[in-house]
Amino acid sequence: MPPALFLSLLLGALCSLGEAMSREERHKLRNQVVEMFDHAYQNYMDHAYPADELMPLTCRGRVRGLEPSRGDVDDALGKFSLTLIDTLDTLVLLNKTTEFEDAVRRVLSDVRLDNDIVVSVFETNIRVLGGLLGGHSMAVMLKEGGQHMLWYQDELLHMAKDLGIRLLPAFNTSSGLPYPRVNLKHGVRGPETRTGTETDTCTACAGTIILEFAALSRFTGDPVFEAHARRAMDFLWEKRQRNSNLVGTTINIHSGEWVRRDSGVGAGIDSYYEYLLKAYILLGDDLFLQRFNIHYASIMKYISQPPLLLDVHIHKPLLPARTWMDSLLAFFPGLQVLKGDIRPAIETHEMLYQVTKKHNFLPEAFTTDFRVHWAQHPLRPEFAESTYFLYKATGDPYYLEAGRTILDNLNHFARVPCGFAAMKDVRTGSHEDRMDSFFLAEMFKYLFLLFADAEDLPFDVEDYIFTTEAHLLPLSLSTAPCPSASPANKTSEEELDDSNFDWTCPNTHLLFPDPAFPRNLREPIRSAVDKSCPRPAPYREPGIGRPPLRAQDFMANNPEHLELLRRMGVSLIHLKDGRVQLVQHATQAVSAVAAEDGMRFMQEMMELSSQQQKEQLPPRAIQIISHPFFGRVVLTAGPAQFGTDLSKSSTGVRGFVTVAEPYSGCSELTNTEYVQGHIALLQRGQCMFAEKARHIQKAGAIGGIVIDDNEGSSSDTAPLFQMAGDGRSTDDITLPLLFLFHKEGNILLEALKEYREVEVLLSDKARDRAAIFKGKPLPGNLIEGSVETQEVEENCLTEATTPTSFEPIGQSQMSTLELDESTPEEASPSKEEGRPADEDIHTAEDGNPPEKKVSPTEAEPGSVVERDCEKREEPEGDSDSSSQSVDELLADWREDLEAFQQMEKDEL
């Protein structure tokens, strides 16, 4: 069957489920999509071009080398105006022909592809090469229409071939798998390339080449590109695990050995499967469909646990590899629609939709009980993609409402004056200073197509296939001459026997004889997501005796407590970061009984830390709402275990900020007339957090913000702090107290310095700006895209934490326990994959690595306890030592690593 007919029949079949959304409403949403695109695109052109990407918080372009490195994520940037090239065919689809023509002229005159810069082969292929080929396809289509682009002479295609040639050196490996990076000017060999030493690449990185390279070969008549892409695909197929027919996530490009043997449909593998099926659709080669069918059967057998998609081990596919999912798998329901397997597509999409409604966006990763695992969201389009394909396949207006939710959330939470900003933390609504090129390349295509009528489109979209970056390649390429080179690895017909698979196109009228069928599939999934919020286990009192000093009563600034510790063989060491370390040597105790008491005290400290870990609170938000911020800047803040619980406040606490005197807040304030009725700014150090709170409360403050005094600290690079009490009752503290790291705190201090009057809102998460400035009481929930969202339980916002356990380590004379008053927020993503977020308790024999855990049953343990008791010297001089501007501070934020890089470094 011709590929064009395959795609047309599949996506054109509609169910008669009723028209719940009027034509006028759809057109209104369609126009809203165009307005949002204009906002993002025009701000890129005004503030960032010719830079690769827009930094929407600071309204400037991101130029590689001029901004702090973000690691591998910067490999997409090649100083070739990435966002403009990635957006070319979006302009045509949205009927912006004049803007497209101007953009093409800019690309031809301004963009250079011979920069001495190392770029990702994968990202450059799908974004830049794909963007040039999509732009060329659109230019040819418009020229043939006789009204636009009449001057065009395949210039974009010539650029695409030039880029393809620059990518080819990456394929010079014995396996045919490409190096993950290439120098655009020098290739991969030689010291001047600064690359070519890598040994591993991800499956998707090597297997997401065929569409762009085959299109380039067939457009130009040069077979070399398609031949290299086919060789890489053949090698990956050859290296599949033959029993499970699954592929791993990372492979050695020289030996073909699997480096990471976990297998799923998310980051690291996703678009390999996508390109197998789409290569069949675009090129008409049955080989690709046969391979896809065999892989797909294994995915549905081992990975798919409707509605979940969980990674497994390729050699033991019945053994789960992890208990969380990443957001990139949201593309898979759309691929299942192309396959014709609609039921599991509906189920998985519904699960993703419910997670989206809980958190406003899909977190980068979330657990099987739908809690946040990695909290960031870089405005990924995969959920919108699947929503579009499901609507085309079913005609169910439910998916129009899902699209409306996406639009509303983007406008309410991600829109800023200079574009749309990625979400740094979906729980608090805080932003990152980034707007990736794929946001313009993909998101607005799928949303526009979702709401548009056929007559709104300048061409028949069924004549094209979407690449993984949503670039449009014409299906007519299937009739273009194929490369003369044959595939390197021929596979026997016996291995490719897929006679059990249906080769016919699906008919959704037969799939859904009952119009309510899709709804019946969704209902149990919605209930499952809503009800899967287990509460942390209640605290249990330690059951081992009652020593003279209880850990819960200990205060490091109490001389009597210090004397009791000394008698038990426990001494204090003050650390440079302000914490104190408690070290116990049993031999230094005044008696054997005192040594045993010291042992019990240290064990109680461990229990207390474990309890605090169980009681982790989600991060809070500090929203700057005064001029010129107007609620658009949201700072991620650590909560306190005492004072006002902001999650139970429908309005939050709103007020102007003022600096407390003394800045430490460790004695009665001398500027009570300024603090009264305001939110006090305090510096961490010298005393307990609760003591600071009591002093500002006595001065009449309505809230407090403690700013870290460790210069350079940031929530980007450290787990969030959770401020504990001082060992006694804190019921007398009735105001909210939040914690900001140094960089975020300096943004607030600089704003105060520059604008004098700065008003903030302290709340559990960022609030809707419209409600703030209309003077209405703020709702407990954010304004969501649908009524159902407001019914979601708020206690599902953070991932459950696992209490630290203590195992025997053998005989030891001394060991170390670290316990920080401001415990890290466990739900924060760790910055090094393969290790969890920093926990409260670490143990190390004799105070040296490697770390080991202390057993409560050891006969002669020595223990060291670190507790943040705020014993710091107050810095001299002006409390605001930074001379940077607000923009510079915002630009200096280090951004989180992509989930893709984190998963690349994950160790099983």
N, C-alpha and C positions, 0 to 999 in steps of 0.2 A: 504494500500500500504506500502511495507517495507520502513522504513526511508531512507535506503541507496539509494533506487531507487528514492525516493522523491527528495533528495538533488542532485543526479546525473542528473536527468532530468532537474531540475530547473537551475542548474548552467552550464549544458552542452549545452543548447540550444543557438545557435548563429545566429545572423542576417547577411545576406550577404550584408554588407555595404561597401565592398571594403577594401583593405589593404593599408591604407595611410602610414603606417610605415613599412619599409622593415624589413625582418628577421634579417639582419645584424645590423640595428639600435636597434632593440629590444634586441639583444644579447649584444650589447655595453652597453645599459642601465642596463641590467641584471648584467653584470660584474661590472658596477659602483656601483650597490647596494651592491654586495659582498665586494667590496673594502671599501665602507663606513662602512659596518658592521665590517670589520676587524679593521678599524681605531678606532671605538668606543669600541669594545670588547677587543682588545689588550691593549688599554690604561687603561681600567678598570682592567685588569689582572696585568698590569705592575705597576700601580700607586695606585690602590684602594684595590684590593683583599687582605685580606678577608673581608674588610668593606662592608657594604650593598650597597653603591652607590658611584659613582665617582663624585668628584668635579672637573669639567674639566678646570676651569679657574686657579685653584691653583694646579692642578695635584696631588691630594691626595684623600684618601678615606673619605667618610662621616661616622663618627662613632657617634652614638647617645650618647649624654651626653658630648661629647668633643667639639661639635660645638654649637653655639647659637641655642636655641630652635626655631623651625619654627611653633610651635603649633601643631595642629592636623595632619598636613602633615607628621610629624615625626613618627606618630603611625604605618606607614608602615614598619619602620625599627626595626628589632628585633635582631640584631647582629647574623644573620644567613646567611650572604653572599647572600643577597637578589638578587642582579643582576645576579650572577652566576646561581642560581636556576631558576630564571625567564627566562634565556636564553637557557636552556638545549635543548629544542626541536627546537629552532631556528637553533642551530648548525647543527642538523641532516638535517633539511629542506634545508639548504644551502650547503649540501654535505661536511660538515666538521666533518667527522666521527671520525678522530683521535682526534680532539679537544674535541669532545663530550665525548669520552671515558676517556680522561684525566680529563675533567670537572667532570664527574661522580665520578671518584676516589677521586678527591679533596673534593667533597661534602660529600662523605662517610667518609673521614678521618678527615675533618676539621670542619664540620658544627655541631653545638649543637642546639638542640631545647628546652632545659630545662633552658634557661636563665631567670633570675629574672627580667623580663621586661614586661611592659604593651604594648600590640600591638592591632591594629585594627583587629577585627574578619573578617570584609569584605576584607580588603587588604591582610591579611595573607592567607585567603582562596583562593582568586583568583590568587595571585602571588606565594605564597610558596607552598600551597597544590596543586594548579593547576600546578605549575612548576614541582613538584615531580611526579605527575601523568602523565603529558605530557612526562617527561623524562623517566619514567617507560614504557610508551607505545612505545616510540622510541627504548628503549633498548631491549624490547621484540621483536619488529619488526626486528631489526638488528640481534639479536641472531637467530631468526628463518631463517634469510637469510643465516646463516652458515659461515659468514666471519668475523663478528665483535661481540664484547661483549659476546663471548662464555663463559666467566667467570661469567657472571651476574646471580645472584640468587635472584632476586626480592628485592635487598637491598633498592632501592628507594621506593618501595611500603611499606616496613616495616617502613621507615622513615615517609612516608605519613600517615600511620595508627597511628604512635606515635603522629604526629602533630594533626591529627583529634581528638584523645582522649584528647589532651590538649585544643582543642577548644570547646569540648562538654560542659564543665561547663557554658559557656556563654548562653546555651539554657535552663538553669534551671530557667525558668520564668513561671508564670501561663498561659501566652498566648502562649508560645512556640517561641516567637520572641527572638532572641539572644540579650544579652547585646552588645553594640557597641564595647567594649574592654574587653580583658581578659589578665590575667597575665600568661605567658607561664609556670611558675613554680608553682604558687599558686592558679590559677583559678580566681574566682570572689568574693569569700566570705572571710571576715576576713581583719583586718587592713594591714596585710603584702601584700595583693594583690594590694593595691593602686587603686582599681577600684571596680565596682559593685554598685556604687551609682547613676549611670546614670538612667534616666527615659525614655529618648527618643532615637530613632534611625531612620535613614532614610529608606524609603521603599526599595530602592535598596540594602541597607546594609543587610536587613533581607531577601530580595527576590532574592539574587544572591549567593545562597548556593547550590542549588539542583544539578547542573551538577557535581561539584567536590565531594560532599558528596555521591551522588548516584553512581558515578564512583568508589569511594572508597569502598562503600558497595559491589558493584558487583565484583570488583577486589578481595576483601578479603573474601567475603561471610558473612560479619558481617552486619546485617540489621540496626543497631542502627543509623548509620550516615544518610542514606537515610530517615529513619523514622522521624528524627528531622527536616531535611530540608523540607520534605513534610508538616509537621505540621506547620512550619512557613509560607510556601506558602499558605496553606489552610486558615490560620488565616488572612492573608492579603486579600485573595479573599473574605472571610466572611465580612471583614470590608470595602469593597469598598462602595462607595456611590451608593445606589441601583437605584436612578433615573438616574444619569449620567453614572453609571458603570465606574467611574474613581476613582483613589486612590490619596490620598494626598502625600505630600513630606516627612513629618515627623510624626511619630506615637509614642504614649506612649506604651512602651513594657509591661506595667502591666495592664493598663485599656483598651488599644486598641483604645483610643480616638485620633483623628487626631490633632496633635499639629500645623502643617502647612497644610492648606487646599488648597493650590495652587497645580495645577496638570499640568504636561507637559511631555515631553519625554527626557528632559535633566538631569542635575545633580540632584541626589537625588532619581530619579525614573528609569532612563534609562534602566539599565540592568535587572530590574524586568520583564519588558515586553520582553526583549531579552531572558531571561531564561525560560519564559513560552513557547515560540515557540521552542527554542532549546531543552528544556526538552522533548517535544513531538518527535523531530527528533532523539534525542539520546536514549530515553527510550521507544518510541513507545506507550506512554500512551495518548489515545485520550482526556482525561480530560484536559490536559495542552493545547492542541490545541483549545478545545472548549472555555476555559477561555480566551485564547489569542484573539480568533476571536471576542468575545464580547467586550473586552477592545479595540481592534483595531477599531471596528466600532465606538466607542465613541471618540477615538482619531481623526478619520477622520471627525467626525461630529462636534466636538467642538474645538479641538486644531489645526488641520491642516487647514491653510489658504494659500494654495499653492501660492508661494513657502515657506511661513513662517510656523513656528511651535511655537505658542504662548501659554504660560501658561494661564490657566483659574482657576476659583474657582470650587471646586467639587460640591458644593451645588447650585451654580449659574453658570453653565458652559458657558453661553452666555456672562458672564462678564469677560473681560481680567484681569489677575492678574499682568501683567507687560508689558512693551513695549520694552523689549530687550530679546535676546536669548543667551544661553551659548553654548560654543563650543562642549560640550559633546553630544549635540543632533546630531552632524555630523555622528554618527553611524547609525541613523535611516533610511536613504536611503538604507543602506546595509541590514537592517532587513526587509525593505519593499520588497527588491529583494527576500529574502527567503520566504516571504509571497506570492510573485507573483504579487504584486501591483507595476508595473514598472513605470507607468506614473508619479505618485507623487514623486517617488524616483528620477526620472530624473530631475524634476522641483526643488526639494529641493537641490539636489546635485549641480545643476547649480548655484543656489543662493549662496551656500557655496563656490563654485569655484570662482565666481566673487568677493566675499568678500576676499577670499584668495589672488587673484591677486591684489586687491587694497592695501593690507597690508602685502603681502608676506607670512603671516601665518594667520590662523584664530585667532583673538583675543579671550581671554577667554570669553568675552561677547561682543555683538555688538547690536546696536539698530535696530529698524524696518526700519530705513532709512540707515542702514549699516554703521553707524559710530562706532568708538571704544567706548565701555562702560568700559570694563576692558582690559588693554593693554597688559598684559603678555601672553605668550604662552609657556607652558612647553613641547614642542615637542610632542603634543598629536597625536595619530595615527588614530583617528576615521575617519577623512576625507579620508586618504589613504585606510582604510578598505572599506568604501562605494565605493570608486573609483574602487577597485578591484572587488567587487561584481557586480557593474554595467557593467564592461567590460566583466565579465564572462557571464552575462545574455544577453547582447546585441551584443557583438563582435564589438562594435563601437570603431574604433581607436581613437576617440576623447578622450577616457578615458586613452589611452596610453599617449597622450599629457598632460593630467592632471597629470598623474604620473610623467612625465618628469619635470613638473613645481615644484612638490613637491621635487624631487631630487635636482634640480637646486637651489631652495631656501634654502634647508638644507645646501648645500655646500657653497653657497655664503654668507649666513648670520649667520648660526649656527655653522659651523665648526670652531674649534679652535685646537691648537696643541695637546691637550690632550683629544680629543673626540669631542662631540657636546654639546654646551651650550644652555640651555633654553633661550628664549627671555624674557627679563625683560620688554621691551616696544617695540611692533611691529612698532611703529611710528618712533622711533629713531634708532632701531637696537641694543640697549644696551642689555647686557647679564646678566643672573643669573648664579651663580656658582653651577649648578645642572644638572645632567643627570639622569632622573628617570629610574628605571629598565624597565618600560613598553616600553621605546623607543627601547630597544634591543629585548624585548619579542614580540612586535607587529609590529612596523613600518617596520622593514626589512623583516618580513614574508610576509606582504601584498604587499610590493613593489617588492620583488623577484618573488612572484607568478604572479604579474601583467605582468612582462616582460618575464618570463620563459616559455619554451615549456614543454610539458608533459614529454619528454625524459630527461629534466634537473632535474626532481624530483626523489628522491630515493624511493618514494612510491606514491601510488595513493591517492592524497589529498581528493578525493571524499569519501574515506572510513573513514573519520574522521570529527568530528564537532569541530569548533573553540569555545572555551570558550570566555568570555568577555575579557580575557587577552591574547587571541589568542593561548591558549594551546590546544594541539591536543588530543582529546579523541576518541577512536575507536567506530564507530557505531555498532560494534559487541556486545557492551555492552547491546544493546536492547534485545539480546537473552539470556543474563546471568540471573541467578535466581534473582527474585525480593524479596525484604524484606518481611518477613511474616507479619509484622505489617501493619495494614490498615490505611488509612488516618484518621485523627481525625475528620475532618469535611466533611461529605458527602453532596454533593449538588444535589438537585433534578434534574431529567432530564428536567423538565419544565423550570427551571432557565437556563439550559444549552442548550436550544433549539437554535441551530444555523443553521437551515435548509436553511436559506437564503445564507449561505456561500458556496462557491465553494470548493469542496474537491479535485478537480482534479489538476494536475500539469500544470502550465502555459506553453504555447508554444509561444516563442517570434516571430516565423515566422508569427503567426496569429496576435500577438500584433502589429507588425510592417510590414504590407504588403507593405508600402512605405518606402524604405531605408532612405528617408529624414525625416521620422517622428520624431525621437529623436531630430534632429537638429531644426525642426520647434517648438518643445516644448521649446528648450533652448533660442531661439532668443529673445522672448519678455522679458524673465527674465533677460538676459544680459542687455537689454536696460533699464529695470526698475532699476537695481542696478546702472548703470552708471549715470542715470539722477536724482537720489534721493539725492541731495546735497543742501538742502536749505541754503541760506546765512543768516547770522545774520541780524536782523533788523537795519536800519540806526539809528544813534544817533539823538535824538531830544533834542533841547535846552530846559532847564527848563523854564517853562512859568510863574514863580512866581516872578515878580518884579526884581529889581536890587539893592541888598543891597550894602553897602559901600565896602565890600570885597567879591569877588567871590571865591567860593571853588576851581575853576580851577586855580586861581592865587595864592592860599595860599602857603607860604613857612614857615616851622616851625623855620627856622634860620633867619627869617627877623624880626627885632625888631619892625618895624612899624606895621607889620601884627599882632604881638603878642599884641600890644597895642590896636589895633582895636578889637581883640577878647575879650580883657579884658573889654572894654566898652560895648560889647554885652553880657557880662556875661559868657564868655567862658574862661576857664583856662586850662593850660597844666599840665599833669602829665607824667613824664618820667618813662617808664617801664624798667625792668631789661633786657628784650630782645632787647632793642634798639628802640622800638617804642615809640611814644608819644600818650597819651590819651587826647583827647579834651573833656572837661566836661562843659556843659552849665547849669547854674541855672538862670532861668528868673528873679528871685528876686535879683540877683547880678548885673544886667545890670544897666547902668546909667540912663536909661529912658525906658518907655514902648515901644517907637519906636525902641530903640537899642535892646531891648529884642526880638521884632518882627524880626529885622534884623538878630539877632543871630539864631532865629528859622529858617529863610529862609536859612541862611548859612549852618546849620546842614542838612537841607533837600537837599541842593545842594550837600553836601558831599555824602549823600545817593545816589542821582542820579548819581554822578560821579562814585561811586563804582559800581553801577549797570551797567553803561556804560562800565567800564573796564571789568566787568564780561562778557558782551556781546562780547567784542573784544578779548576774550581769544585766545592766539596764541598757537599752538602745541609746545611741548617740542623740544629742539634742541639736537644735538649730538656733543660731543667732542671726537674725535677718535685719540688715540695715535698711531702714524704711524712710529715712530723711533724705532731703535733696543732697546730691543728685542721684542717689542710689535707688530710692523708691521701691525697695523690696527685692531688687534684682540681685543683690549680693547676699549670699547665704553662707555663713561660716559653720563648719562642723564643730560641735562642742561636746566635751565630755560631761556626763551628768554627775550629780552628787547623790549619795545614799541617804541624804537627810534633806530637810527643807521641803519646799513646795514641789509636789510631783507634777511636772508640766504635762505629762500624758493624761492627767485627769482634769486639766484646765481647758475649757472651751475657747478661751480667749488668749491664753498665754499671758506674759507680763510685758507691758510696753512702757518704755520710758527713755528719757535722755540719759546719756552716760556722763560720768564725771570721775576723775582720778581721785582715789582716796588719799588722805594724808594722815599718817604715814602710808606710803605706797604698799608696804607689806601688810597693813591691816592687822598687825599683831599687838596693837595697843589702842586705847580709845582714840577716836579720830579727832583731829584738830579743825577740820573743815566741815563740821556737821551741817552748817547752814547751806553748803553746796550739795552735800550728799543727800540731805533730806528730800524724799520724793523722787530720787534719781536711782539709777543703776550704777553701783560703784565698781570701778576698775581697780583690781588689786594685783600685786605681784606675788608669785609663788615663793615661799621660803620663810624661814625663821619661826614659824609656828604652825599649828594644825589648821586644816581647812575649816573645821568647825569653829575654831577660835576667831578666824577672820570673819566668818558669817555672823557670829554674835556681835562683833564690834560694829560692823556696818549696819546690822539690824538695830542696834541701840542708837545709832546715829540717824535712824529714820529712813534708811535706804529701802527700796522696794525690790531689790535684787542685786546680785553680785556676779562679776566675771573675774575669775582668777586667770592671769596670763603667765605662762611658763617663762622662767628666766634663763632657761637653757637656750642660748642663741642658736638659731638655725633649726630648732625643732619644729616639726610640722606634722599635721595629721596625714600628710601624704606618705611619710616615711616611718611613722611610729603608730602603734596601736593607740586607740583612744583611751584617755584616762577616765577612771571612775573614782570619784573622791569619796573616801570613807570617813566615818566619824572619828572621834577622839577617844573612844573606849568607854564613854559614859553616855547617858541619855542625851539625845539630840532633839527631843520632842519640843524643846523651847525654840528651835530654829524654824521659822515659818516663812522665810523668803526663799526664792530659788537661787542656787549658786551653780554656775557653769564654769567649765575649764576650757581655755584656748591654748593651743601651742603657740610658740613664739611668733612664727610667721603669720598665722591667722590673727593673733593678738596685735601685731604691729599694723596690720591693715586697719584695725579699729582705732589704734592710737594715731596713725597717720591721718585717718579721716577726721578725728577729733582735732588734730593740730591744724588741718587745712580748713575745716568748715566750722569749727568751734562748737556748734550745736549738732550733735549726732544722736538720732533717735533709733532705738533698736527694738526688736520684738524677740523675746525669749520664749521658745515654744518647743514642742516635741518634734515638730517638723516644719518646713517652710509652709507659710500660709498663702492663700490666694490673694494676690495683690489687689484685685478689684474690691474684695471685702474689706481689706485694710483701709483703703483710702476713701471708701464710701462712709466710713465711720460706723459700719455695722458690727454687731458682735460677731467674732470669728467663730465659724462652726468647728465642732470637734474634729470632723473629718475634712479633708481638702475637697474642694469642688471637683467632682469626678466627671467622667464622661457619661456615666449612666447611673440610674438610681440604685442598681444592684451593687455598685461599688461601695456605696455608703453603708451597706449592710454587712460589710466584711469586718471580721473581728480585728481590732487594733493590736491584739496581743500576738499576732503572727508576724511581726516585723523583723524579728531577729532570729538568727540561727540558734538552736539549742546548744549549750556548751556542755562539754564532758568534764566532770570533775577529775582533777589530777589524782592518780593513784600512787601509792608508795610501795615499792617492792624491796625485799631484802638485798643488801649489797655486800654482805659479809662483814667481818670485823673491821672496825674503823675507829680511829681515835678522834677524828674531827670531820664534820661534814657541813655543808652550807645550805641554807634556806634563804631565798630572797622573797620578801613580801613587801609590796609597794602599797601604800595607802591608796594611791590612785591606780586602781587595777586596770589593765588593758581591756578594751572592748573586744571580746572574742570574735564578734561578727565581722570585724574589720579584716579586709583581705591582707594576707601576709605578702611581703614584698619579695620573698624568696620562695619559689615553689618547691615543694618537697619538704617543707617544714611548716608546722602550724603557726598561727599567730602567737606572739609571745604570751606565755602564761605567767601566772603570779608566782609559781613555785618552780625553782630550779635547784638541783642539788649537785654538789661536786665533791668527790672524795678529796680530803685534804685541801679543799679550796681550789684545786686545779682541775682542768678538763682531763678526761671526758666527764660530762655530767652524769651523775647517778642519782637514784631516788632513795630516800631514807626510809627505812622500815620502822614502824612503831615498836617492833619486838626486839630490836637490837639491844644487846646487853650493855655495850659501852659506846654508844654513838656520841659524837660531838656534833653539835648543830650550830649553824649560823643563820640568823634571821635578819633580813633587811626589811626595814619598814620606813616608808616615807614619812618622817616626822617633821619635815619642813624646818630642819635646823640649818638655815642658810644665813650667810652674811648679806645684808642688803647692799646692793651695788651703790657706789658713790656716784654723785652727779645726777644729771637729769634722767628721769625714768624713761623718757622717750629718746633713746640714743640713735634711732634710725633717721637717716636723712633721705631715704628713698621716698619717691612719690607713691601714691596708691596704685597707679598703673604699674610701676616697676615692681611693687610687691606682689601684685596679682600675677605679673608675668613670671615671677621667680618661683611660683608654686611648682614643685615637682609633681608631675602627673603619675597616676597609677599605671602599672604595667598592664598591657592587654591580657585578657584571659588566654589568648592564643600563646603568648610567650610563657605565661605561667604554666600552661599545660605542657608546653614543649619541655620544660625543665622538671616536670613532675617525675618522681621516682616511685615505682610500684612498691 
